[in-house]
Amino acid sequence: MKKSTLIARAAGVFVLAATFSVGVNLVPASWAVPSYPTWAEVQAAKNNVAKKRALIARFNSILADQMKEEDKLSDQALVLGEKYNQAKQALKVISDRVAVLQGQADTANAQANQAKGRLAQIASQMYRGGAAGNGVSLMLGAGQADNLLYKLGANDRLAKQNDTTYRKAVELQRYAQSVTDQLNVAKVAYQEAANVATALATKVAANKELQTTFYKQLATLQRTSADLERRRAEGIAAEARQNAGSSGSVLTAPSLYQVDDADPAVVSKVLAFARAQIGEKYVFGAAGMTYWDCSGLTMTTYQKAAGIYISWHSVVAQFRMAAQKKQLVPMKDRQPGDLIFYSRSGAFDGDKYHIAIYSGNGKMIEAPRPGAYVREVPMRWGELFPYAARPSA
């Protein structure tokens, strides 16, 4: 590896270290602990309608705040994870280089010490001979004079070579120390990243533990189950993220291939069937009739209304079948009857967590979440996947 390349890499470690110093500030040193409802408050509110409503509202507010905090911490964890991986790689590269340089420096030091010794011997011999002695020797004869001149020239060349060796040894020694210093910086950056990652994980785990208790308390108040309350809270948080978004880049996706327009006869049947379910209750895992979840509603609607199979009871499966059949259209070209998807992943095949039927005029029909009912509402742009599916083509 060239010296300039190594210096560039080492300089990168200093940049990483500076980045980590900023990264540490992503996570507060400590979090304020709010006043949470107790089991005693839950029991006291069970048989009092006003207290019960107030406590449920309080739980929902706390959970919403925690969901927002969890989203923020998750985003920070993703950023930090990348920095952490970079720090590990930089630490490995520089550690390996330090080991090589140290060996080279040790060898060079030994050579430099030998050089200094040889230079000292030459200087001592010339001092003992003296200038006059050399002059006398030159007059002794042609053969002897040539021999002495050769020795003096050789000694001079040797002196120069030894001086060069010594200077290179000193330079290498300094360079080795520089890389060692950079290794120490990389170690600090790596440890800071590890510390912040641990702090994030601890906070997220603490939030999860609190949420487990909250869901149990809510289930007691609502006479439901903790799992249902968890799904309800997560659904409300997802809606909040969706409502907070805008069309933005959702409408800039390019066409992937040619897709025919929606069949008006199919669309009419699909929308009529879906609208007939408005007001019916959301139940996780339900696909009609009477109870629905999001992918259950889309699956059964297309199957019963139009005889079209759009895949099984799964948002991801329905998206993948549409992709395989080349039914995907950019969101800007959506038409009534198209399926629209919500995803927190930027990847094309990333997890899709919600699906709805576009009903025209900027609206959609959906089975949104636990605690809600099938409804027709304006589209929400946040986390909306930029491609819709057109099974009716």
C-alpha positions in Angstrom: 0.0 0.0 0.0 1.3 3.5 -0.9 2.0 5.9 1.9 -0.4 8.4 0.5 -3.2 5.8 0.4 -2.6 4.8 4.0 -2.6 8.5 5.1 -5.9 9.0 3.3 -7.4 6.0 5.1 -6.0 7.1 8.4 -7.4 10.6 7.9 -10.7 8.9 7.4 -10.5 7.6 10.9 -10.2 11.1 12.3 -13.3 12.0 10.3 -15.1 9.0 11.7 -14.1 10.0 15.2 -15.5 13.5 14.7 -18.7 12.0 13.3 -19.0 9.7 16.3 -18.5 12.7 18.7 -21.6 14.2 17.1 -23.3 10.8 17.0 -23.1 10.5 20.8 -25.2 13.5 21.1 -28.0 11.8 19.3 -29.0 10.1 22.6 -29.5 12.1 25.7 -27.4 11.1 28.7 -30.7 10.3 30.6 -34.4 10.3 29.9 -37.0 11.9 32.0 -39.4 9.4 33.5 -43.0 10.6 33.3 -45.7 9.7 35.7 -47.4 6.5 34.4 -50.8 5.2 35.4 -50.7 2.6 38.1 -52.6 -0.7 38.5 -54.4 0.9 41.4 -55.6 3.7 39.1 -56.8 1.1 36.6 -58.8 -0.8 39.1 -60.3 2.5 40.5 -61.4 3.5 37.0 -62.9 0.2 35.8 -66.4 1.0 37.2 -66.4 4.7 36.6 -67.2 5.8 33.1 -65.6 9.2 33.3 -62.4 8.0 35.0 -62.2 5.1 32.5 -62.4 7.4 29.5 -59.9 9.8 30.9 -57.4 7.0 31.8 -57.8 5.4 28.3 -57.1 8.8 26.7 -54.1 9.1 28.9 -52.8 5.7 27.9 -53.3 6.5 24.2 -51.4 9.8 24.6 -48.5 8.0 26.4 -48.3 5.2 23.8 -48.4 7.7 20.9 -45.5 9.6 22.4 -43.6 6.4 23.0 -44.2 5.2 19.4 -42.8 8.5 18.1 -39.8 8.2 20.3 -39.3 4.6 19.2 -39.4 5.6 15.6 -36.8 8.3 16.3 -34.6 5.9 18.2 -34.9 3.3 15.4 -33.8 5.8 12.8 -30.9 6.8 15.0 -30.0 3.2 15.5 -29.9 2.6 11.7 -27.5 5.6 11.2 -25.4 4.5 14.2 -25.3 0.9 13.0 -23.6 2.1 9.8 -21.1 4.2 11.6 -20.4 1.4 14.0 -19.7 -1.0 11.1 -17.4 1.7 9.5 -15.6 2.0 12.8 -15.0 -1.7 13.1 -13.6 -1.9 9.5 -11.4 1.2 10.1 -10.1 -0.3 13.3 -9.3 -3.6 11.6 -7.5 -1.9 8.7 -5.4 0.3 10.9 -4.7 -2.4 13.4 -3.3 -4.6 10.6 -1.2 -1.8 9.3 0.2 -0.9 12.7 1.4 -4.5 13.1 3.3 -4.3 9.7 4.7 -0.9 10.4 5.9 -1.9 13.9 7.9 -4.8 12.4 9.4 -2.5 9.7 10.2 0.1 12.3 12.0 -2.5 14.5 14.1 -3.7 11.5 14.9 -0.1 10.5 15.9 0.8 14.0 18.3 -2.1 14.1 19.8 -1.0 10.7 20.0 2.6 11.9 21.9 1.5 15.0 24.3 -0.5 12.9 24.8 2.5 10.6 25.5 4.8 13.4 28.1 2.3 14.7 29.8 2.0 11.4 29.9 5.8 10.9 31.4 6.2 14.4 34.2 3.7 13.4 35.0 5.5 10.2 35.1 8.8 12.0 37.4 7.4 14.7 39.8 5.8 12.1 40.0 9.1 10.1 40.7 11.0 13.3 43.5 8.7 14.3 45.1 8.9 10.8 44.8 12.7 10.6 45.0 14.9 7.5 48.8 15.0 7.5 49.0 11.2 7.7 46.8 10.9 4.6 49.0 13.4 2.8 52.2 11.5 3.6 50.6 8.2 2.5 49.7 9.8 -0.9 53.5 10.3 -1.6 54.4 6.7 -0.8 53.8 5.4 -4.2 51.2 5.2 -7.0 49.8 1.8 -6.0 49.5 2.7 -2.3 48.1 6.1 -3.1 45.4 4.6 -5.4 44.5 2.1 -2.7 44.1 4.8 -0.1 42.0 7.0 -2.4 39.8 4.0 -3.1 39.4 3.4 0.6 38.6 7.0 1.3 36.1 7.1 -1.6 34.5 3.9 -0.3 34.3 5.2 3.2 32.7 8.4 1.9 30.1 6.4 -0.1 29.5 4.2 2.9 29.0 7.3 5.1 26.4 8.6 2.8 24.6 5.3 2.5 24.5 4.9 6.3 23.3 8.4 6.7 20.5 7.8 4.3 19.6 4.5 6.1 19.5 6.3 9.4 17.3 9.1 8.1 14.8 6.6 6.6 14.7 4.7 9.8 13.8 7.8 11.7 11.2 8.7 9.2 9.6 5.2 9.4 9.7 5.4 13.1 7.8 8.6 13.1 5.3 7.3 10.6 4.7 4.2 12.6 4.0 6.3 15.7 1.6 8.4 13.6 -0.4 5.3 12.5 -0.4 4.1 16.1 -1.9 7.4 17.2 -4.5 7.0 14.5 -5.3 3.5 15.8 -6.0 5.0 19.2 -8.4 7.5 17.7 -10.2 4.6 15.9 -10.5 2.7 19.1 -12.1 5.7 20.8 -14.5 6.1 17.9 -15.4 2.4 18.0 -16.0 2.4 21.7 -18.1 5.6 21.5 -20.3 3.9 18.8 -20.6 0.8 21.0 -21.6 2.9 24.0 -24.3 4.8 22.1 -25.6 1.6 20.5 -26.0 0.1 24.0 -27.8 3.2 25.3 -30.2 3.0 22.4 -30.9 -0.7 22.9 -31.4 -0.1 26.6 -33.9 2.7 26.0 -35.9 0.8 23.4 -36.0 -2.3 25.7 -37.3 -0.2 28.6 -40.0 1.3 26.3 -41.1 -2.1 25.2 -41.3 -3.3 28.8 -43.4 -0.3 29.7 -45.7 -0.8 26.7 -46.3 -4.4 27.7 -47.6 -3.2 31.0 -49.7 -0.5 29.4 -51.3 -2.9 27.0 -52.3 -5.2 29.9 -53.7 -2.2 31.8 -55.7 -1.0 28.7 -57.0 -4.6 28.1 -58.3 -4.6 31.7 -60.1 -1.3 31.2 -61.4 -2.3 27.8 -62.1 -5.9 28.6 -60.1 -7.0 25.6 -56.7 -8.6 25.3 -53.2 -7.1 25.5 -52.4 -8.3 22.0 -55.4 -6.4 20.6 -54.5 -3.3 22.5 -51.0 -3.5 21.1 -52.3 -3.9 17.5 -54.6 -1.0 18.0 -51.8 1.3 19.3 -49.6 0.3 16.5 -52.4 1.0 14.0 -53.0 4.5 15.4 -49.3 5.2 15.2 -49.2 4.1 11.6 -52.1 6.3 10.7 -50.3 9.2 12.4 -47.2 8.6 10.2 -49.3 8.4 7.1 -51.3 11.6 7.9 -48.0 13.4 8.5 -46.7 12.7 5.0 -47.2 14.4 1.6 -47.3 13.4 -2.0 -43.7 14.4 -2.6 -41.7 11.7 -4.4 -44.7 9.3 -4.4 -45.9 10.9 -7.6 -42.5 10.9 -9.4 -42.1 7.2 -9.9 -41.5 6.2 -13.5 -43.5 3.6 -15.5 -42.1 0.1 -15.3 -43.9 -1.3 -18.3 -47.2 -0.8 -20.2 -50.4 -1.7 -18.2 -53.8 -1.5 -19.7 -56.5 0.8 -18.3 -58.8 -0.6 -15.6 -61.9 -2.5 -16.9 -64.8 -0.2 -16.0 -67.2 -3.2 -15.5 -64.8 -4.9 -13.1 -64.1 -1.6 -11.2 -67.9 -1.0 -10.8 -68.4 -4.4 -9.2 -65.3 -4.1 -7.0 -66.2 -0.7 -5.6 -69.9 -1.6 -5.1 -68.9 -4.7 -3.0 -66.2 -2.8 -1.0 -68.6 0.1 -0.2 -71.2 -2.4 1.0 -68.8 -3.4 3.8 -68.4 0.2 5.1 -69.2 0.3 8.8 -68.2 -3.3 9.4 -65.7 -4.0 12.2 -62.0 -4.6 11.8 -60.8 -7.9 13.2 -57.3 -9.0 12.7 -57.1 -12.0 10.4 -60.7 -11.7 9.2 -61.7 -11.9 5.6 -65.5 -11.5 5.8 -68.2 -11.5 5.8 -69.0 -9.0 8.7 -65.4 -8.8 10.0 -62.4 -7.7 8.0 -58.8 -6.8 8.1 -57.0 -4.8 5.3 -55.8 -7.7 3.1 -58.9 -9.8 3.9 -61.1 -7.0 2.5 -59.1 -6.7 -0.8 -58.8 -10.4 -1.3 -62.5 -11.2 -0.8 -63.7 -8.1 -2.6 -61.8 -9.0 -5.8 -62.6 -12.7 -5.5 -66.4 -12.4 -4.8 -67.1 -9.3 -6.8 -65.1 -10.0 -9.9 -63.8 -13.6 -9.7 -60.2 -12.3 -9.7 -57.6 -14.0 -7.5 -55.1 -11.5 -6.2 -53.2 -13.9 -4.0 -53.8 -15.1 -0.5 -54.6 -13.2 2.7 -51.4 -11.1 2.9 -50.4 -7.6 1.9 -47.0 -8.7 0.8 -48.3 -11.7 -1.2 -50.8 -9.5 -3.0 -48.2 -7.0 -3.9 -45.8 -9.7 -5.2 -48.5 -11.3 -7.3 -49.2 -7.9 -8.9 -45.5 -7.4 -9.5 -45.2 -10.9 -11.1 -48.2 -10.2 -13.4 -46.8 -6.8 -14.3 -49.8 -5.0 -13.0 -47.9 -2.2 -11.2 -48.5 1.4 -12.3 -47.0 4.7 -11.0 -49.1 6.3 -8.3 -49.6 9.4 -10.5 -51.4 7.1 -13.0 -53.7 5.4 -10.5 -57.3 4.6 -11.4 -60.3 3.6 -9.4 -60.2 0.0 -8.4 -56.4 -0.1 -8.1 -54.8 -1.4 -5.0 -52.5 0.9 -3.0 -49.9 -0.1 -0.5 -48.2 1.3 2.6 -44.6 0.4 3.5 -41.9 1.6 5.9 -39.2 0.2 3.7 -37.7 2.0 0.8 -36.9 -1.3 -0.9 -39.1 -2.3 -3.9 -39.9 -5.7 -2.3 -39.7 -4.5 1.3 -42.5 -5.3 3.7 -45.8 -3.8 3.0 -48.0 -3.4 6.1 -51.3 -2.0 4.8 -53.4 -2.2 1.6 -56.5 -0.3 0.4 -58.6 0.1 -2.7 -58.4 3.4 -4.5 -62.0 4.6 -5.1 -61.3 7.7 -7.1 -61.3 11.5 -6.4 -58.4 11.1 -4.0 -60.2 8.6 -1.7 -59.7 5.0 -0.7 -61.7 2.2 0.9 -59.9 0.4 3.7 -60.2 -1.8 6.8 -57.8 0.4 8.8 -56.9 -1.1 12.2 -58.3 -2.7 15.5 -60.9 -0.4 17.1 -62.0 1.0 13.7 -64.4 0.1 10.9 -64.3 -0.3 7.1 -64.5 3.2 5.7 -63.9 5.4 2.7 -61.5 8.2 3.5 -59.1 10.6 1.7 -55.8 8.9 0.8 -52.9 9.3 3.3 -49.6 10.1 1.6 -47.1 9.2 4.3 -45.4 5.9 3.7 -47.6 5.3 0.6 -45.7 3.0 -1.8 -45.2 4.8 -5.2 -46.8 2.1 -7.3 -50.4 0.9 -7.3 -51.5 -2.5 -8.5 -54.2 -2.9 -11.2 -55.8 -6.4 -11.1 -58.7 -5.2 -13.2 -56.5 -4.5 -16.3 
